[in-house]
Amino acid sequence: MLTATAARLTTTDRVLELGCGTGGTGIRLAPGVAEWIATDFSPEMIRIASAKPGAERVSFRVAEARDALRDAPFDAICAFNLLHLVDDMPTLLHDIAASLRPGGVLICKVWCFAEIRTSLRLFFRILRVLGLFPATQMLGRAEVLQALDQAGLELVADEIFGAYAQNPYLVARRPLSH
């Protein structure tokens, strides 16, 4: 997945990563772009990320996803395993599209929990009640693709990396004329 992402970026790109967690993606990919801004709502995640070797190439910031978009425009926005965690995915995708330069891309992976076995969905709900799993949206693949389209983004890649078909890697582009 990182190789596929790196292949879509250029040395002149300004990249925003939403929900960077402990920073591994940004640290690995930042040397190939002009600027990598990595955000997470958790100060602890940003603290961990900032202490890792290679972190000096990344601008780590504590920020909610929508607040991070204020530094637009971006050539690429990465959101790996984040969209199923936000309360209003369609609005966030609209804001992401508006924050991309024409021709810019959203590169994301999203868990489509609506497409996993019922018993597994129940298991995750129990974990959530116990405080061991975050609140998630029960998104389906079609719902995610429709939300990308309604945000004005054109799907350019839909792939599976790993063993879980319900966790697609999607690349969507803001059209050159929007």
N, C-alpha and C positions, 0 to 999 in steps of 0.2 A: 504494500500500500504506500509506503514512504517513497519507494522508487517511482511509482506511478504519479504520485503527487509532485515529486521533484521534477519529473519530465514535463509537467504543465507550467512550471515557473521559470522565469528568466532572471538574469543578473540585475535587471533594472526594476524588478517588481517591488512594490510596497505591499506587504502581506500583513493581514490581521488574523490572528488565531483566537477564536472564541472558545472558552472552556479548556484552557491548555493543561489543566491538571498539574502534574509535576514537571512539565516542560520538555519532555523527551522529544516530541515532534519538532518543536521550534529549534531546539539545540542541534538536532540533526540536519534540519533543512535551511536554517538561517544563513550558513555560509554561501549558499547558492543564489541569494537574493540581495537587493539593495538594503531593505529594511524589513525586520520581522518584529511585530508587536504581538506579544502573547498575553492574553488576559484570562483571568479566572475570578469568580466571585469570592473565592476562599483565600484569605490572607495566608493561611497555613500552606496551601498549595503553592502560592507565589513564593513564599519563603523557601520552601524545599527546592523549587525550580531555580531560584536565584543562586542557590548555594552549589549547584552542580557544575562540574567542569564544562566549559563551553558556553556557559550562561551569559558571558560578556557580549556575545554577538546578538543577543535577544533583549528587547526592551520588555521586561516583565512588569505587568500592572494589575492591581486589584481593580476589577470593574465588572459590573453586570453586563451581559451581552449587548443590550440596547445602548447603554452608556458608552461602551467601547467604540461604537460606530460613529461617535461624534468627531473622531479624527479622520473622517473620510476626506477624499476618496481613496480607495484601495484598488490595486490590480487583482488581488486575490483575497478571499476570505475563507479561512479553514474553520470548520466546525465539526470536529470528530466526536461522535457519541455525545452530542449535546441536544439536538433538536427535540428528542423525545423527553427531555427534562424541562423544557420551557412551557409556561402556561399557555402561551398564545403563539404557536409556531407560524401560522399564516401572517400575523403582523410582523413578527421578527423577520421572516423571509422577505416581506415587502421592504422593510427597513434595510436589510442586507442588499437587496437589489438596488435600492436608491444610493447605497454607499459604495457601490462598485463603479469604476470607470466604465464607459462603454467598451464592450469586449472583455471586461473583467469576469472572473469566475468565482463561483462558490464551490468549494471542494468539501464534501462532507461524508460522514458515515452516520447512519441513524438506525437505532433499533426499532424494528417494526414489531412491537410486542403483540399486536393483534394477530400476527401470523405464527405465533408459537403455540404449541400444544396447550390445551385448556388446563391440564394438570400443572404445567410449568407456570402458566400465568397465575394460577391460584397460589403456587409456591412463592412467587415473587410478591404477591399481595400480602401473604402471611409475613414474609420478611419485612415488608414495608411497615406493617402494623407493629412489629417488634422493634422497629427503628434500625433495622439492619440493611435496608435497601431504600434508595431515594424514591420519591414520588415520580412516577413516569406517566406519560400519555400512552394510551393504547392505540398507537398509530398503525395503520396498514400502509403497505407500499403504495397502493393507488392513491391514498390520501396525501402522502408526501409528494408524489409526482404531481398531483393536481395543485397542491399548494405552491410548488415551484413554478408551475405554469401560470397560476393566478398572480404570482408576484412579478410576472414579466420575465422570468428566467427560462432560457432554452436548455433543455437537457442535452448534454453532449456525451455523457458516459454514464453507464449503469452497470457496475461490475460487482462481483463478490470476491472478496479476499478473505480467506479462512473458511471455516467449516459451517458458518451460519448464514444461510440464504436470507434470513430475516434481518441481516445487518448489512444492507447494501452500501457500496461506495458510489456516491453520485457526484457528478460534475455538471454544473449548470452555468450558463454564460448569460451575462447581460448583453442584449443585442447592441450592435454598433449604433443603431438609430432606435432610440427608446421614446 
